[in-house]
Amino acid sequence: MPGPNVPRELPVALLQDPEMVEACRTRDFGKVFALVRRKAGIYPSRIAALCELTPSRVGEVMAGQRRLLHIDVIERVSDGLRIPGAMLGLAQRPWEAPVRSAPTGHDSFRGTFPVPPRGHTWSAELDEILNHADDGPVTRSALVAVQSCIEDYWRRDDEHGGASLRPAVVGHLRHVRNLAARTTSESLRSGLERIAAELARLAGWAYFDSCQYSTARSYFTQSLHLAQEVGDRQFVANVLSCMSLLATYEGDARQATALACAAQDIVRGTGSSLLIMAMLHMREAFAQAALQDAAACHRAVDRSHRCFERADSERAPEWVRYFDETKLVVDTGIALARLGEHRKAEPLIAQGLHRECRTRQRGRAFHAFWLAATQLQQGAVEQACATAGLALDLTATVDSPRVAAHVHDFGRRLRPYAREASVIAFEARMREVFA
């Protein structure tokens, strides 16, 4: 938290300074920090504390020796220095007051944000556009259009990762919730609330893929409440499965297991799709593997396969159809890898990676990492580095800090083999990609 002599927000004059506007637009954080030091009196050590960076890293950025590129770090700078998200090309930050009404004139907008540079579009402007769009009548075609957008978001998430989708998805969620609050039609309101639940889950997933776990949890919780309000028990289970995976990543394996099992209980006996149950059993398998409960993990994997064999994907909800045979195979391999059964896991992950659609680049990068990890655990260092090279190449084309974190973790696992030629080459490639 800021000290008593540090303003909670930067001076408006600094935020409107053309030099500051341009530095934020281009994400020149060396210049941003220098301006904050010179014009707001906040010293580099305090900047480091506010932005959750080390003082040495702030010094390197100010000296032009290092750049801040990862979205989670940029968000910490925005939140720590209270720079409006729009100035840095981010979605509106949680601490910013939501924009509710259209400005009465050009000057009223200037009082909140600086005038954007020519050709630059801010999310605040998008909010205003959406507010004006909300003035029209709510129609059934609006629901169809938004649903089509959701399908496109998921396709882009598969191809490019979820991090870059956050501003659009969060803005769309606000738009849909405004429409739902305004309509007088009960059927339209119910449809909009179902769509809002899907958008909130997608927002949670996008933040999860960005390793922003606290924000992801808040959106998953919002989605959960919306799905409960409309009585969609299958979608409630879907959200709980996402929260289970999130808990696994956060290291809370018991909570992950409880959430996966709760999701199964919600849909069991309600005539729900067997494909949903197959997916939920696999979520449980991941959590049981994190607990290192081999027997429970294998039981969950077996139940997932039995449900999948009897499932009719054509009758399953659209949101679970991603869980196809390839996904079943590769997830089985990952569960076994988490359990430490690397010899059994390797051929399954390799098979899934070979069969996986080429456009699903984020998934292929993730699975290539897991394959490399199983190979390394078996002592095949050169082969592991070659496979990890594929993960690294794919990581360079997708905006997924979660996958990037896995690749960095793999790099740390290579330290005992630092003198081997394949490791030296891989580390050099890593430096190029993450420079």
matplotlib code that plots the C-alpha trace (Angstrom):
import matplotlib.pyplot as plt

x = [0.0, 1.2, 2.9, 1.4, 3.4, 2.6, -0.7, -3.1, -3.5, -1.2, -1.9, -4.5, -2.0, 0.5, -2.0, -3.0, 0.7, 1.2, 4.6, 3.0, 0.1, 2.6, 4.8, 1.8, 0.4, 3.8, 4.3, 7.6, 7.8, 11.3, 9.8, 6.7, 8.7, 11.0, 7.9, 6.4, 9.6, 10.1, 6.5, 4.8, 7.8, 7.5, 11.0, 12.0, 12.1, 8.4, 7.5, 8.9, 6.9, 3.7, 4.1, 5.4, 8.7, 12.2, 14.1, 16.8, 14.2, 12.8, 16.3, 17.0, 13.8, 14.5, 18.0, 16.7, 18.3, 15.0, 11.4, 8.2, 6.2, 4.1, 0.5, 0.4, 3.3, 1.7, -1.5, 0.5, 2.0, -1.5, -2.9, 0.1, 0.5, -3.3, -2.8, -6.2, -6.2, -7.2, -4.0, -2.0, -4.3, -5.9, -9.5, -11.0, -9.3, -11.3, -10.5, -11.7, -15.2, -17.4, -18.5, -22.2, -23.3, -22.2, -20.1, -21.9, -18.9, -15.3, -14.1, -16.1, -14.2, -10.9, -11.6, -11.3, -8.9, -6.4, -7.4, -6.2, -3.6, -4.8, -5.7, -5.7, -8.9, -9.5, -11.7, -13.3, -14.5, -15.8, -17.8, -19.4, -20.3, -21.8, -23.8, -25.2, -26.0, -27.9, -30.4, -32.1, -34.7, -33.5, -34.3, -33.9, -31.4, -29.2, -28.9, -28.0, -25.4, -23.7, -23.8, -22.0, -19.4, -18.8, -18.2, -15.6, -14.0, -13.4, -12.0, -9.6, -8.7, -7.8, -5.7, -4.0, -4.5, -6.9, -4.8, -5.6, -9.3, -9.9, -10.8, -13.3, -14.9, -15.2, -16.7, -19.2, -20.1, -20.9, -23.0, -25.0, -25.7, -26.9, -29.3, -30.6, -31.2, -33.2, -35.4, -39.0, -39.3, -38.7, -37.6, -35.1, -33.8, -33.3, -31.5, -29.2, -28.4, -27.4, -25.2, -23.7, -22.9, -21.0, -19.2, -18.2, -16.8, -14.9, -13.5, -12.5, -10.8, -9.0, -7.6, -6.7, -4.8, -3.0, -2.1, -4.3, -5.9, -7.7, -9.4, -10.2, -11.9, -14.0, -15.3, -15.9, -17.9, -20.0, -20.6, -21.6, -24.2, -25.6, -26.0, -27.6, -30.1, -31.3, -31.3, -28.8, -27.3, -25.1, -23.4, -23.0, -21.1, -19.0, -18.0, -17.1, -14.9, -13.0, -12.7, -11.3, -8.6, -7.8, -7.5, -5.1, -2.9, -2.9, -1.7, -4.9, -5.5, -8.1, -10.2, -9.8, -11.0, -14.0, -15.0, -14.8, -16.8, -19.4, -19.8, -20.4, -23.0, -24.9, -25.4, -25.6, -29.0, -30.5, -30.2, -27.1, -24.9, -22.4, -19.8, -20.1, -19.5, -16.5, -15.0, -15.8, -14.2, -11.0, -11.0, -11.2, -8.3, -6.1, -6.9, -6.3, -3.0, -2.0, -2.8, -0.7, -3.6, -2.8, -5.8, -8.3, -6.7, -6.9, -10.5, -11.4, -9.6, -11.5, -14.8, -14.0, -13.3, -16.4, -18.6, -17.0, -17.5, -21.3, -21.6, -23.5, -21.6, -24.4, -26.7, -24.1, -24.0, -21.8, -19.4, -18.3, -17.8, -14.2, -13.8, -13.3, -11.3, -8.1, -8.6, -9.5, -6.3, -4.0, -5.7, -5.3, -1.6, -1.3, -3.1, -0.6, 2.3, 1.0, 1.0, 4.6, 3.8, 5.9, 6.4, 2.6, 2.0, 4.5, 2.8, -0.6, 0.5, 2.5, -0.6, -2.8, -0.3, 0.0, -3.8, -4.6, -5.9, -3.1, -5.1, -5.3, -1.9, -2.2, -3.3, -0.5, 2.0, 0.7, 0.7, 4.2, 5.5, 3.9, 5.4, 8.9, 8.5, 7.7, 10.7, 13.0, 11.8, 12.9, 16.4, 16.0, 17.4, 18.1, 14.7, 13.0, 14.7, 13.7, 10.0, 10.2, 11.5, 8.1, 6.4, 8.7, 8.0, 4.2, 4.5, 6.0, 2.8, 0.2, -0.6, -0.8, 1.3, 0.1, 1.9, 4.9, 5.1, 5.2, 8.0, 10.0, 9.5, 10.8, 13.9, 14.5, 14.3, 17.1, 19.7, 21.3, 22.1, 23.3, 26.4, 24.8, 24.7, 20.9, 20.2, 22.5, 20.7, 17.3, 18.2, 19.5, 16.2, 14.4, 16.3, 15.3, 11.6, 11.3, 13.7]
y = [0.0, 3.5, 5.3, 8.5, 10.8, 9.0, 9.9, 7.0, 8.1, 9.9, 13.6, 14.2, 16.7, 13.8, 11.5, 14.2, 15.1, 14.3, 12.7, 10.4, 9.6, 8.6, 6.6, 4.6, 4.1, 2.6, 0.9, 2.6, 1.9, 3.3, 6.7, 6.1, 5.4, 8.4, 10.7, 9.3, 9.9, 13.4, 14.7, 12.8, 12.5, 8.7, 7.2, 4.0, 1.9, 2.9, 2.2, -1.3, -1.9, -0.6, -2.6, -5.8, -5.6, -5.7, -2.4, -3.7, -4.6, -1.1, 0.3, -1.8, -0.7, 3.0, 2.5, 1.0, -2.4, -4.3, -4.1, -5.1, -7.3, -9.8, -8.8, -9.7, -7.3, -4.5, -5.0, -4.7, -1.4, -0.2, -1.2, -0.2, 3.3, 3.8, 4.3, 3.8, 0.5, 2.2, 4.2, 1.0, -0.8, -2.9, -3.4, -1.1, -2.1, -3.2, 0.0, 2.3, 3.7, 2.2, 4.5, 4.7, 7.8, 9.5, 12.6, 16.0, 17.3, 16.9, 18.6, 16.3, 13.3, 15.1, 15.4, 11.7, 10.5, 12.3, 12.8, 9.7, 10.0, 9.9, 6.4, 5.0, 3.5, 3.2, 0.7, 3.7, 4.8, 1.3, 1.5, 4.7, 3.0, 0.1, 2.4, 4.2, 0.8, -0.2, 2.5, 0.5, -2.3, -5.7, -8.3, -12.0, -11.3, -9.6, -12.9, -14.8, -12.2, -12.3, -16.1, -16.1, -13.8, -16.2, -19.1, -16.9, -15.9, -19.6, -20.3, -17.4, -18.7, -22.0, -20.4, -17.5, -17.9, -16.1, -13.1, -10.8, -11.5, -10.0, -6.4, -7.6, -10.3, -8.1, -5.3, -7.7, -9.0, -5.5, -4.9, -8.1, -7.5, -4.0, -5.4, -8.0, -5.3, -3.2, -5.7, -6.3, -9.6, -12.5, -14.9, -12.4, -11.7, -15.4, -15.8, -12.8, -14.1, -17.4, -15.6, -13.5, -16.7, -17.9, -14.6, -14.5, -18.0, -17.0, -13.9, -16.1, -18.5, -15.6, -14.4, -17.9, -18.3, -15.1, -16.5, -13.8, -16.3, -14.0, -12.1, -15.4, -16.7, -13.5, -14.0, -17.7, -16.9, -14.4, -17.0, -19.5, -17.2, -16.3, -20.0, -20.7, -17.9, -19.3, -22.9, -24.3, -27.1, -28.4, -25.0, -24.7, -28.0, -26.6, -23.5, -25.7, -27.8, -24.6, -23.6, -27.1, -26.7, -23.2, -24.7, -27.3, -24.6, -22.7, -25.8, -26.5, -30.1, -30.9, -28.0, -29.0, -32.5, -31.2, -28.9, -31.6, -34.0, -31.4, -30.7, -34.4, -34.5, -31.6, -33.2, -36.9, -38.4, -35.4, -37.0, -34.9, -35.7, -38.5, -36.3, -33.8, -36.5, -37.8, -34.3, -33.9, -37.2, -36.2, -32.9, -35.1, -37.2, -34.1, -33.1, -36.7, -36.8, -33.5, -35.2, -38.1, -40.5, -43.0, -45.3, -42.5, -40.9, -44.2, -44.7, -41.2, -41.9, -45.2, -43.5, -40.8, -43.4, -45.4, -42.3, -41.2, -44.6, -44.3, -40.5, -39.0, -35.9, -34.6, -34.3, -32.7, -28.9, -27.0, -25.9, -29.5, -30.7, -29.7, -32.9, -35.2, -38.5, -36.7, -34.5, -37.7, -39.4, -36.4, -35.5, -39.1, -38.8, -35.5, -37.0, -39.9, -37.5, -35.5, -38.8, -39.5, -42.4, -41.0, -44.1, -44.7, -41.0, -40.3, -42.4, -41.0, -37.4, -38.0, -39.6, -36.7, -34.1, -35.9, -36.0, -32.5, -29.9, -27.7, -24.5, -25.2, -23.7, -22.9, -26.5, -27.9, -25.8, -26.9, -30.6, -30.3, -29.1, -32.0, -34.4, -32.8, -33.1, -36.8, -37.4, -35.4, -37.4, -40.6, -39.1, -38.4, -34.9, -34.3, -35.6, -33.6, -30.4, -31.1, -31.5, -28.5, -26.6, -27.1, -25.8, -22.8, -22.1, -22.3, -20.2, -17.4, -17.3, -17.4, -14.9, -17.3, -16.5, -19.9, -21.8, -19.5, -20.2, -24.0, -23.4, -21.4, -24.2, -26.7, -24.5, -24.6, -28.4, -28.4, -26.9, -30.2, -30.7, -27.2, -28.2, -30.5, -29.0, -29.6, -27.7, -24.8, -24.5, -24.6, -22.0, -19.7, -20.1, -19.3, -16.1, -15.1, -15.8, -14.2, -11.3]
z = [0.0, -0.6, 2.2, 3.9, 1.6, -1.7, -3.5, -3.9, -7.5, -9.9, -10.4, -13.2, -14.8, -15.2, -16.6, -19.2, -20.0, -23.7, -22.9, -20.3, -22.7, -25.4, -23.0, -21.8, -25.4, -26.5, -23.1, -22.7, -19.0, -18.6, -19.5, -17.5, -14.3, -15.0, -15.3, -12.2, -10.4, -11.7, -11.8, -9.0, -6.6, -6.3, -6.0, -7.9, -4.7, -4.0, -7.6, -7.2, -4.0, -5.6, -8.8, -7.0, -8.8, -7.5, -7.2, -9.5, -12.1, -12.0, -12.3, -15.3, -17.0, -16.3, -17.7, -20.9, -20.1, -19.8, -21.1, -19.5, -21.9, -20.0, -19.5, -15.8, -15.1, -17.1, -15.1, -11.9, -13.0, -13.9, -10.5, -8.5, -10.0, -10.6, -14.3, -16.0, -17.9, -21.1, -21.2, -21.4, -23.8, -21.0, -20.0, -17.3, -14.0, -11.0, -9.0, -11.8, -11.5, -14.2, -17.0, -16.9, -18.8, -22.0, -21.5, -22.2, -24.2, -25.1, -21.9, -19.6, -21.1, -20.7, -16.9, -16.6, -19.2, -21.5, -25.1, -27.0, -29.7, -33.3, -34.4, -30.9, -29.5, -25.8, -23.9, -22.2, -25.7, -26.2, -23.0, -24.2, -27.6, -25.7, -23.5, -26.5, -28.1, -25.0, -25.8, -28.5, -28.0, -26.8, -29.5, -30.0, -32.8, -30.2, -28.3, -31.5, -32.4, -28.9, -28.9, -32.2, -30.7, -27.9, -30.3, -32.1, -28.8, -28.0, -31.4, -31.0, -27.5, -29.0, -31.7, -29.9, -26.2, -23.9, -22.6, -25.5, -25.4, -21.9, -22.8, -25.5, -23.3, -20.2, -22.3, -23.9, -20.5, -19.2, -22.3, -21.9, -18.2, -19.0, -21.6, -19.2, -16.5, -19.0, -20.9, -19.8, -21.5, -19.0, -21.8, -23.2, -19.7, -19.0, -22.4, -21.7, -18.2, -19.7, -22.2, -19.4, -17.5, -20.5, -21.0, -17.3, -17.5, -20.6, -18.9, -15.9, -18.3, -20.1, -16.7, -15.7, -18.9, -18.0, -14.5, -12.9, -10.6, -8.1, -10.9, -12.7, -9.5, -9.2, -12.8, -12.3, -9.1, -11.1, -13.7, -11.1, -9.6, -13.0, -13.9, -10.5, -11.1, -14.4, -13.0, -15.5, -13.4, -16.2, -16.6, -12.8, -13.0, -15.9, -13.9, -10.9, -13.1, -14.2, -10.5, -9.8, -12.4, -11.0, -7.5, -8.9, -10.4, -7.1, -5.3, -3.3, -4.5, -1.8, -2.8, -6.5, -5.7, -3.7, -6.5, -9.2, -7.1, -6.3, -10.0, -10.6, -7.8, -9.3, -12.6, -11.6, -12.0, -13.9, -17.3, -18.1, -21.0, -20.4, -22.1, -19.3, -16.8, -18.7, -18.6, -14.9, -14.0, -15.8, -13.8, -10.7, -12.0, -12.3, -8.7, -7.3, -9.2, -7.5, -4.2, -5.3, -4.7, -7.4, -6.8, -6.8, -9.9, -11.8, -10.8, -12.0, -15.3, -15.8, -15.1, -17.6, -20.3, -19.5, -19.7, -22.9, -24.6, -24.0, -24.7, -27.6, -28.4, -30.7, -27.8, -25.5, -24.9, -27.2, -24.5, -23.7, -27.2, -27.1, -25.0, -27.9, -28.2, -28.7, -25.6, -23.6, -24.7, -24.0, -20.7, -19.6, -20.3, -18.4, -15.4, -15.4, -15.8, -12.8, -10.9, -11.9, -14.2, -17.1, -19.1, -19.4, -19.9, -22.8, -25.6, -24.7, -24.8, -28.0, -29.6, -28.6, -29.8, -33.2, -33.7, -32.4, -34.8, -36.0, -35.4, -31.7, -31.1, -27.4, -26.7, -28.8, -27.0, -23.6, -24.6, -26.2, -22.8, -21.0, -23.5, -23.1, -19.3, -19.4, -21.7, -19.4, -16.4, -18.2, -18.9, -22.6, -22.4, -26.1, -27.1, -24.4, -25.6, -29.2, -28.1, -25.8, -28.9, -30.4, -27.3, -27.4, -31.0, -30.4, -27.2, -29.4, -31.5, -28.7, -25.9, -23.0, -19.9, -18.4, -21.2, -21.0, -17.2, -18.0, -20.5, -18.0, -15.4, -17.9, -18.4, -14.6, -14.7, -17.3, -14.9, -13.9, -17.6, -18.2, -20.1, -22.6, -26.2, -26.6, -23.3, -24.3, -27.6, -26.0, -23.4, -26.2, -28.0, -24.8, -24.4, -28.0, -27.4, -24.0, -24.5]

ax = plt.figure().add_subplot(projection="3d")
ax.plot(x, y, z, "-o")
ax.set_aspect("equal")
plt.show()
